[in-house]
Amino acid sequence: MANPSLQLRLSQKLALAPQLQQAIRLLQLNRIELRDYIQELVDANPLLDQDENVQQTNEKPEQVSLEAEMAETRKAEAEQDFPTEEYETEQWQADTDQWTETAGWSDDFSERQIADTSSASLREHLLAQIGLAHFSELDAAIATAIIYALDDDGFLKDSIRDIRESLLPELAVEDDEIIAVLRRVQRLEPVGVASRDPGECIWVQLRAQPAGTAGVDLALRLTRDFLKLVAANAYEDMLRETGATSESLKQALELIRSLEPRPGARFDNRHDEYLIPDVFVRLDGEQWVTTLSPESNPSLSLNKFYISLLRKSGGKDADYLRGRLQEARWLLSSLELRNRTLLKVSQCIVDTQKDFLADGEIAMKPLILKDVAEQVGVHESTVSRATTRKYMLTPRGIFELKYFFSSHVRTVNGGIISATATKARIQLLIENEPPARPLSDQEISQLLRETGICAARRTVAKYRESLGIGSSSERRRAYRRTAEF
């Protein structure tokens, strides 16, 4: 008989209370997704009614605080242990300007396992794979956060820090945990999704090529060190810099050009994604006032018939109805909480950016998630969820709520001005420059300083490029071509 022994086993547990999961999900849904989600719940729950003229019952859902609920994330009726995934531990550089080295393509998902996605969005396609993969619940939560941070082209625009903060406070994870999951997501189909830029996307796809693929080693080197030359088709420069033969260079370039630099290109990422506002803004006297779209507050009620039946029945029927009643109360409470949070966050943004509403981008104020979180009294992750893919209709047009957040640059007197306002000033300077003698980035920097804005030449160049404006030499050449024509 074996001697009894005491074993200590460390495991990672994740148990989110169902009500908290629903509150989090409702907050991150946009208007269209909210409509569809509520319809699914109404169809599945006999205790819920949705009707414009339905008579409300006296049953009132218990009000809950989102922050209080988040403090209870580790409490649940049952918990399950999940094994910790082991990954490679090479140093990963999270800076978006650096290349990432990922492991080879894992064929967890063959094309036979994945349904036709010609009419599916990239997000739906990836979430389906997450559901089929051997992700722990924690890793699945991280992967879902990454997927929801992708743009329509399949690129990850949020930083690792942004992803980590979006999971707080209910999930406290380290950067290396997010990076490990990011590697796995990048190896899903389409390979290269969740890359930070086209170069990284090509790099990931090249790393996924079968062993012995002709030209792959030189293609990797070109992508890592000479991508600008590849983009410019500077053939002679590539020959000189790499020392490769003409034949091997052509082979490598053909391989690179056979890959997809935009991983989300073949997906219908914009289906049913109409720019319909979630929030409306109007000027009432001298005050800017925000209101929610009527569809954000559907006419839901508890079904009086089934409630009366619950009070009369017993046994399994009563247990079933009692469970559905609890789910209905959770939905009503979570929906009210979502709308209250969205309205508070929107009003805070409007109060801060009222000068923008009056005068345009040049009057945009610096604003970050932390500023709104402190004013509203919620966590930064709550603000992030409330402002992602939500749109606000203003007298100046319709904008995503995240548009109103902006970093800042310093002013000469020690103050700050938003990056958006600085970009607007740069664009205005360029629009009014002499066409035959465009302003250089250094000259723009000096002109900004004369107005009190401290923007270095590199900053001006970055902002100019983000506006899609060419350099002074490119603008000069364009003017000459126009003049000659």
C-alpha positions in Angstrom: 0.0 0.0 0.0 1.4 3.3 -1.0 2.2 5.8 1.7 -0.2 8.7 1.8 1.4 11.9 0.7 0.5 15.6 0.7 0.7 17.2 -2.7 0.5 20.9 -3.5 -0.9 21.7 -6.9 -1.0 25.2 -8.3 -3.8 25.9 -10.7 -5.4 29.0 -12.3 -9.1 29.5 -11.6 -11.4 31.8 -13.5 -15.1 32.0 -12.5 -17.1 35.0 -13.5 -20.5 35.3 -12.0 -23.2 34.9 -14.7 -24.6 38.3 -14.0 -21.2 39.9 -14.2 -20.5 38.2 -17.5 -23.8 39.6 -18.9 -23.1 43.1 -17.6 -19.7 43.2 -19.2 -21.1 41.8 -22.5 -24.0 44.3 -22.6 -21.6 47.2 -22.1 -19.4 46.3 -25.0 -22.2 45.7 -27.5 -23.2 48.4 -29.9 -26.8 49.3 -30.7 -27.3 46.6 -33.4 -25.6 43.9 -31.5 -27.6 44.8 -28.4 -30.8 44.5 -30.3 -29.9 41.0 -31.6 -28.7 39.8 -28.3 -31.8 40.9 -26.4 -34.0 39.3 -29.0 -32.2 36.0 -28.5 -32.8 36.2 -24.8 -36.4 37.1 -25.2 -37.0 34.2 -27.5 -35.4 31.8 -25.1 -36.9 33.1 -21.8 -40.7 32.9 -21.3 -40.4 35.2 -18.3 -39.4 38.1 -20.6 -41.8 40.1 -22.7 -40.8 42.7 -25.3 -43.7 45.0 -26.4 -44.1 48.7 -26.9 -47.4 48.6 -25.0 -46.8 45.8 -22.5 -48.0 46.3 -19.0 -45.1 46.4 -16.6 -45.3 44.2 -13.4 -44.5 45.5 -10.0 -41.4 43.2 -10.0 -38.4 45.6 -10.0 -34.9 44.1 -10.6 -32.5 44.7 -7.8 -30.1 47.5 -8.7 -26.5 46.5 -8.9 -23.3 48.5 -9.1 -21.0 47.5 -11.9 -18.0 48.2 -9.8 -19.4 46.2 -6.9 -20.1 43.3 -9.3 -16.6 43.4 -10.6 -15.3 43.1 -7.0 -17.1 39.8 -6.9 -15.5 38.2 -10.0 -13.9 35.4 -8.0 -17.1 34.3 -6.4 -19.4 31.9 -8.2 -21.6 29.0 -7.4 -19.0 26.6 -8.9 -15.4 26.8 -9.9 -13.4 24.6 -12.3 -9.7 24.1 -12.5 -8.0 24.7 -15.8 -4.5 23.6 -16.7 -2.0 26.3 -17.4 -0.9 26.4 -21.0 2.9 26.2 -21.6 4.4 28.4 -24.2 7.8 29.4 -25.6 9.5 32.0 -23.4 11.5 34.0 -26.0 11.7 37.7 -25.4 8.8 39.4 -27.2 9.0 43.0 -28.2 5.6 44.6 -27.8 6.5 47.8 -29.5 4.5 48.0 -32.8 7.5 49.2 -34.7 9.4 45.9 -33.9 8.9 42.6 -35.6 7.5 39.6 -33.6 8.8 36.2 -33.9 6.1 33.6 -33.7 6.2 29.8 -33.6 5.2 27.9 -36.7 1.6 27.5 -37.8 -0.3 25.1 -35.7 -2.9 23.1 -37.8 -5.4 22.9 -35.0 -7.8 24.3 -37.5 -7.8 22.7 -40.9 -10.1 24.1 -43.6 -12.3 21.0 -43.2 -12.9 22.0 -39.6 -13.9 25.6 -40.4 -17.3 26.4 -41.9 -17.7 28.6 -44.9 -17.2 32.2 -43.8 -17.9 34.0 -47.0 -20.7 35.9 -45.3 -19.3 35.9 -41.8 -17.4 38.7 -40.2 -13.8 38.2 -39.2 -14.8 38.5 -35.6 -17.4 35.8 -35.9 -14.9 33.6 -37.7 -12.2 34.0 -35.1 -14.6 33.6 -32.1 -15.8 30.3 -33.6 -12.3 29.0 -33.7 -11.7 30.1 -30.1 -14.8 28.1 -29.2 -13.3 25.0 -30.8 -9.7 25.3 -29.7 -8.1 24.0 -26.5 -8.0 27.4 -24.8 -8.4 27.6 -21.1 -11.2 29.9 -19.9 -8.6 32.6 -19.0 -6.9 32.3 -22.3 -10.3 32.4 -24.1 -11.2 35.6 -22.2 -7.8 37.2 -23.3 -8.3 36.0 -26.9 -11.8 37.4 -27.0 -10.5 40.8 -25.8 -7.9 40.7 -28.5 -10.4 39.8 -31.2 -12.8 42.6 -30.1 -9.8 45.1 -30.5 -9.2 44.3 -34.2 -10.1 46.7 -36.9 -11.9 45.7 -40.1 -8.6 44.8 -41.8 -7.7 42.4 -39.0 -5.0 44.5 -37.4 -4.6 44.9 -33.6 -4.6 48.7 -33.0 -4.6 48.5 -29.2 -1.4 48.1 -27.3 -0.6 45.2 -25.0 -1.2 47.6 -22.1 -4.6 48.6 -23.6 -5.6 44.9 -23.7 -4.5 44.3 -20.2 -6.4 47.4 -18.9 -9.5 46.4 -20.8 -9.6 43.1 -18.8 -9.2 44.9 -15.4 -10.4 44.7 -12.7 -12.2 41.4 -13.1 -9.1 39.8 -14.8 -5.6 40.8 -13.6 -3.2 39.3 -16.1 0.5 40.0 -17.0 1.8 41.3 -20.3 3.5 38.0 -21.1 0.2 36.1 -20.7 -1.5 38.4 -23.2 1.5 38.1 -25.6 1.4 34.3 -25.4 -2.3 34.3 -26.3 -1.7 36.9 -29.0 0.8 34.5 -30.6 -1.9 31.8 -30.7 -4.5 34.2 -32.1 -2.0 35.2 -34.9 -1.8 31.5 -35.9 -5.5 31.1 -36.3 -7.1 31.3 -39.7 -6.4 33.7 -41.5 -2.8 33.5 -40.4 -1.3 36.9 -39.5 -4.6 38.2 -38.0 -4.0 40.5 -34.9 -0.7 41.7 -36.2 0.1 45.3 -35.5 0.9 46.3 -39.1 1.2 44.8 -42.6 4.9 44.1 -42.1 4.3 42.0 -39.0 1.4 40.2 -40.8 3.7 39.2 -43.7 6.3 38.1 -41.2 3.9 35.9 -39.3 2.7 34.3 -42.6 6.3 33.7 -43.7 7.0 32.0 -40.4 4.1 29.8 -41.0 5.4 28.5 -44.4 6.2 24.8 -44.6 9.8 23.8 -43.9 11.9 24.0 -47.1 9.7 26.6 -48.8 11.8 28.1 -51.6 12.9 31.7 -50.8 11.5 31.9 -47.3 14.7 32.7 -45.5 15.5 35.7 -47.8 11.9 36.8 -47.7 12.1 36.9 -43.9 15.2 39.0 -44.0 13.6 41.4 -46.5 10.5 41.7 -44.4 12.5 42.3 -41.2 15.2 44.6 -42.5 14.2 46.0 -45.9 10.5 46.3 -46.0 10.6 49.9 -47.2 12.7 48.8 -50.2 10.2 46.0 -50.9 7.3 48.5 -50.8 9.2 50.9 -53.1 10.1 48.0 -55.5 13.7 49.2 -55.2 15.1 46.1 -56.9 18.7 47.2 -57.4 18.9 48.5 -53.8 17.7 45.2 -52.5 20.3 43.3 -54.5 23.0 45.5 -53.2 21.9 45.4 -49.5 21.2 41.7 -49.3 24.0 40.4 -51.6 21.5 38.0 -53.0 21.4 36.8 -56.6 18.9 38.1 -59.0 17.1 34.7 -59.2 16.9 34.2 -55.4 15.7 37.8 -54.9 12.9 37.3 -57.5 11.9 34.1 -55.8 11.7 35.8 -52.3 9.7 38.7 -53.7 7.2 36.4 -55.4 6.7 34.6 -52.1 6.1 37.9 -50.2 3.7 39.2 -52.9 1.7 35.9 -52.7 0.8 36.6 -49.1 -2.1 38.7 -47.8 -1.0 42.0 -46.1 -4.6 42.6 -44.9 -5.8 39.5 -43.1 -9.4 40.7 -42.8 -9.7 41.6 -46.5 -11.9 38.6 -47.6 -14.4 38.9 -44.7 -17.6 40.8 -44.7 -16.6 42.9 -41.7 -18.9 45.7 -42.4 -22.2 43.7 -42.9 -24.9 45.2 -40.8 -22.4 47.8 -39.4 -24.4 50.9 -40.2 -23.3 54.2 -38.6 -26.4 54.5 -36.5 -25.8 56.6 -33.4 -26.1 55.1 -29.9 -26.0 58.6 -28.4 -27.6 61.9 -29.5 -26.2 65.4 -28.6 -28.2 68.6 -28.8 -27.8 72.1 -27.5 -30.4 73.0 -24.9 -30.0 76.7 -24.3 -26.4 77.0 -23.3 -26.0 73.4 -22.3 -25.1 70.4 -24.4 -27.3 67.5 -23.5 -26.9 63.8 -24.3 -29.7 61.2 -24.8 -29.5 57.5 -25.7 -31.0 56.0 -28.8 -34.5 54.6 -28.0 -33.3 51.2 -29.1 -30.8 51.2 -26.2 -33.8 50.9 -23.8 -36.1 48.3 -25.3 -39.5 47.8 -23.7 -38.8 44.7 -21.6 -40.9 43.5 -18.8 -41.5 40.4 -16.7 -44.3 38.2 -17.9 -47.2 38.4 -15.4 -48.7 35.1 -16.4 -45.5 33.0 -15.7 -44.9 34.9 -12.5 -48.3 34.0 -11.3 -47.7 30.4 -12.4 -44.5 30.3 -10.5 -46.3 31.3 -7.3 -48.7 28.4 -7.7 -46.4 25.7 -9.0 -43.8 23.5 -7.3 -41.2 20.9 -8.1 -39.2 21.0 -11.3 -41.5 23.4 -13.0 -41.0 25.9 -10.2 -37.2 25.4 -10.3 -37.2 26.0 -14.1 -39.3 29.2 -13.8 -37.4 30.4 -10.9 -34.1 30.1 -12.9 -35.6 32.0 -15.8 -37.0 34.7 -13.5 -33.5 35.2 -12.1 -32.0 35.5 -15.6 -34.7 38.0 -16.6 -34.0 40.1 -13.5 -30.3 40.0 -14.3 -31.0 41.2 -17.9 -33.2 44.1 -16.8 -30.7 45.2 -14.1 -27.7 44.8 -16.4 -29.4 46.7 -19.2 -30.3 49.6 -16.9 -26.8 49.7 -15.6 -25.4 49.6 -19.2 -27.5 52.6 -20.3 -26.8 54.5 -17.1 -23.0 54.0 -17.6 -23.1 54.8 -21.3 -25.1 58.0 -20.6 -22.8 59.2 -17.9 -19.6 58.5 -19.9 -21.1 60.3 -23.0 -22.2 63.3 -21.0 -18.7 63.5 -19.4 -17.1 63.5 -22.9 -19.5 66.1 -24.2 -18.9 68.4 -21.2 -15.1 68.1 -21.8 -15.3 68.6 -25.6 -18.0 71.3 -25.8 -15.5 73.6 -27.5 -15.1 71.0 -30.2 -18.9 70.9 -30.7 -18.8 74.7 -31.1 -15.5 75.3 -33.0 -14.4 72.0 -34.5 -11.2 69.9 -34.2 -8.9 72.8 -33.6 -10.6 73.2 -30.2 -10.4 69.6 -29.2 -9.3 69.1 -25.6 -6.8 66.4 -24.4 -8.8 63.5 -22.9 -7.8 60.0 -21.8 -9.8 57.1 -20.4 -8.5 57.8 -16.9 -9.9 61.3 -17.0 -13.5 60.1 -17.7 -13.2 57.1 -15.3 -12.3 59.5 -12.4 -15.1 61.9 -13.2 -17.8 59.2 -13.6 -16.5 57.0 -10.8 -15.9 53.8 -12.7 -12.8 51.8 -13.8 -10.9 52.7 -17.0 -11.9 49.3 -18.5 -15.6 50.3 -18.0 -15.0 53.5 -20.0 -13.2 51.5 -22.7 -16.0 49.1 -23.1 -18.6 51.9 -23.0 -16.9 53.8 -25.8 -15.8 51.0 -28.2 -17.9 50.9 -31.4 -20.5 53.3 -30.0 -21.4 56.3 -32.1 -22.5 59.8 -31.1 -24.5 62.1 -33.4 -23.6 65.7 -33.0 -24.3 68.9 -35.0 -20.8 68.4 -36.5 -21.6 64.8 -37.7 -21.4 61.3 -36.3 -18.3 60.2 -34.4 -17.2 57.1 -32.6 -17.0 57.9 -28.9 -13.3 56.9 -28.9 -12.7 59.7 -31.4 -13.0 62.3 -28.6 -10.0 60.8 -26.7 -6.7 62.3 -27.6 -3.2 62.4 -26.3 -1.5 65.8 -25.9 1.5 67.9 -26.7 3.0 70.6 -24.5 2.7 74.3 -24.9 5.3 76.9 -24.5 3.8 78.1 -21.2 3.7 74.6 -19.7 0.1 73.8 -20.6 -1.1 71.0 -22.9 -3.1 70.8 -26.1 -4.7 67.8 -27.7 -3.0 65.9 -30.5 -6.2 66.2 -32.5 -6.1 70.0 -32.2 -2.5 70.0 -33.2 -3.2 67.9 -36.3 -5.9 70.4 -37.2 -3.4 73.2 -37.0 -0.9 71.3 -39.1 -3.5 70.7 -41.8 -4.5 74.3 -41.7 -0.9 75.4 -42.2 -0.4 73.1 -45.1 -3.7 74.1 -46.7 -2.5 77.7 -46.7 1.1 77.2 -47.7 2.5 78.5 -51.0 1.9 75.6 -53.5 5.2 76.1 -55.2 7.1 76.1 -51.9 5.5 73.7 -49.4 6.5 74.0 -45.8 9.0 71.5 -44.4 8.2 69.6 -41.2 10.8 71.8 -39.4 9.2 75.0 -40.7 5.8 73.7 -39.5 7.3 72.9 -36.1 8.7 76.5 -35.9 5.3 78.0 -36.9 3.6 75.9 -34.2 6.0 77.1 -31.6 5.3 80.7 -32.5 1.6 80.0 -31.6 2.7 78.4 -28.4 2.7 74.7 -29.3 5.8 72.6 -28.7 5.8 70.0 -31.4 9.2 68.6 -32.6 9.9 67.9 -36.2 9.4 64.2 -35.7 6.0 64.8 -34.1 5.0 67.0 -37.0 6.0 64.3 -39.4 4.1 61.6 -37.5 0.9 63.7 -37.4 1.2 64.8 -41.0 1.5 61.2 -42.1 -1.5 60.2 -40.0 -3.5 62.8 -41.9 -2.4 61.2 -45.2 -0.4 64.3 -46.3 2.8 63.7 -48.1 6.2 65.3 -47.3 7.1 68.8 -48.6 9.0 67.2 -51.5 6.1 65.0 -52.5 3.7 68.0 -52.3 6.1 70.0 -54.5 6.3 67.3 -57.1 2.5 67.0 -57.1 2.2 70.7 -57.7 4.7 70.6 -60.6 2.9 67.7 -62.3 -0.4 69.7 -61.9 1.2 72.8 -63.3 2.7 71.0 -66.3 -0.6 69.4 -67.0 
